């Protein structure tokens, strides 16, 4: 189903509201989940700097988004409010690869090798999560 490039004002407002609502909830859930791991400021031990909770959040978000797009949201237009609410908003706000880059920079100053391993591991786990989400057969 081809997506509309230009939306009428009412549909645009609905789309924007869906993304904002989903993004707000997704960001709140991520923020609450990140509080589960305490990363001490100024620590010189790289093991405390690895953002384990964020890595799990990103892998889970990629898996769920891929799974939804493969199953229940497969036939939905990209401008569909449910798709915008769940994928673009909720899971877009829930995941955060930009925060992961900030964590890599902090680890880089303590251990270049570990920083590279975390970067490669997080990208590989994201690709694996997407592959697993695609393998689900409706």
Residue, then its C-alpha position, 0 to 999 in steps of 0.5 A: x500500500x503506497x503511503x501518502x506524501x501530503x496529509x490533510x490537516x486533520x490527518x496530520x494532526x492525528x499523526x503528530x499526536x500519535x507520535x508525540x503521545x507514543x514518544x512521551x510514553x516510550x521515553x518515560x518507560x526508557x527513563x524508568x528502566x535506566x534507573x535500574x542501573x546505576x552508572x557512577x559518575x567519574x568511575x575509572x572502572x570500565x565495567x561500571x560504564x557499560x550501559x547494560x540496561x540500555x543495550x537490553x532496551x535497544x535490542x528489545x525495541x528493535x525486536x518488537x518493532x520488527x515483529x510488529x511490522x512483520x505481523x499485526x502492522x504489516x498491511x498498515x499504511x506508514x501514516x496509520x495512527x497505530x503504526x505511528x503511535x507504536x513504531x515511530x512514537x513508543x518504540x522510537x522513544x523507548x530505544x536510544x542509540x544516541x545515548x549509547x554513543x554517549x556511553x561509548x565515548x565514556x568507555x572509550x576514555x577508559x578502554x578503547x578495546x571494550x568500547x569497540x566491543x560494546x559498539x560492535x556487540x550492540x550493533x550485532x545484537x540489534x541486527x540479530x533482534x531484527x532477524x529474529x523479529x522477521x523470522x516470526x511467522x504470522 
